[in-house]
Amino acid sequence: MNNEHPIYPVSLTIRIDWSELDMFKHVNNVSYFKYIQASRVNYWEQVGLADMHQQLAIAPVLLSTQCRFIKPLFYPGSLTIKASIDYLKNSSFGIKHQLFNANNELAAEAADVVVLLDEATGSKVNIPATIRTKVMQLEGLV
């Protein structure tokens, strides 16, 4: 899917909390990863991965994450994180995120790699067709 579509269909707005600041009075880099996690879980919920986990004990597990910091975020304020699938493989997928400040300026870009695991065995599990279909529908690719 890489760069085949420019949309980010899942969006989440988060209030910046004073406790997320560092000694330079802007949001600490660690907090960006909390925001990215919130976006990732929000995407999982949208495509049914949270329900699948509850029903089948198949867990989406974060394999890697990275963030490119572009502009600082400040308190008081809010940010909006937009998410989209970057690619789908057999048992893993990528999610890309864009973080925007309250002025709609790009503050950071992030990328996750997620793999599905059977909780009982710890083995990789292929992404079910129902989840693939929901992702394709959400992304506007069907």
N, C-alpha and C positions, 0 to 999 in steps of 0.2 A: 504493500500500500504506500510505501514511502513517497511522499510528495505528490501522490495522485490526486488528492483533494485537499483544498486549503481550509476546510471547515473544522471547527472545534465544537462539536455538538453538545458537550456537557459542560455546564458552567456552575461555579460555586462562589458565592461572595462571603468573605470572612472579615470580621472586625479585628483590627490590630489591637492587641492588648499591651498596656504599658510594660508588663513583665517580660515582653519579648524583645525589649531594647537591650543594646549593649552599652558599653561605657562611652561610645561616641554618639549616643542618642538616636541611632537608627536601628532597624530591626536586625537582630543577630542572625548570622547565616544559618545557625541551627534551626531557627524558627521557619525558614523557608522550607526545610525538609518536613516539618510538621504540616505546613500548608499543602505541600505536594502529596503527603500521605492522605490528607483529607480529600484531596481531589481524586486520588487513585481509588480510595474506598468508595467515593461517590460514583465513580465510573463503574466499579464492580457492581454496585447496587443497581445501577441503571440497566445493566445487561443480564442480571440474574445470577451473578456469581455468588452473592451473599446467600441467596435462597438455595442455590445448588450446594453450597457448603453445609447449610443446615440439614438438607435432605440426604445428601450422599457422602458427607465427610470427605469431600474433595476440596482442597484448600488452594486458593490462589496465594502464592508465596513470592515475595519480592526477592529477585535474584540480584539485581543491581539498580542503582539510581544515580543520577548525576544532575548537576544544576550549573547553569551559566548565569552569573549575577550581572545585571545590566545597569539598573538604577536602584538606589537605596529606597527602602520603605520606611515610613515614619509614623509615630503615634502623635496625635490621634489620627486615625485613618482607617481605611479598609482596602481590601484587595479583591480582585476577581481572578479566579483561576479557571482557565478553559482547558479541556482535555479532549484528546482524540486518539484513536488507535493508530499506531505507526505501522505495525505489521502483525500478521497472524501466522504462526507456524503450527506444527502438530500439537505440541504440548506447552508452547510458550507464546507470548505476545509482547509487543512494546506499546507503551502509552507515552504520548508526548503532552507536555503541559506548557501553557503560557500564563505567566502571572502579570497582571496589570494593576497599577496603582489607581487611586481614586480619580486621577485625571485621565485614565485610560491610556497611560503610557506603559510600554512594555518594561517590566522591572526584572524579569528573569525568564529563562526557558529551561525546561527540565525534561528528562527522559528516564523512563523506568523499563525494566525487563522483568516480566512476571512469568512464573511457571506454575502449572497445576500439579499438585501432588495428592496422592491417596494418603490420607492421614494414618490409616492402619498399617500400610506397608512402607510408606516413605518413597514410593515409586512415582515416576512421572505418569501423568494421565493425559490422553489426548483431549483436546478441547471438544466438548460435545457439540453436535450439529445444532442443537437448540441455542446454545450460547453464540456460535458463529453467526447464526441467522439474526439474532438480536443485535449483535455488533454491526452486521452489514446494514440492517434496517436503520439503526441509530445513526450510522455514519452516512446514510443516504447513498449506499452503494448497490442497492437492489431496486 
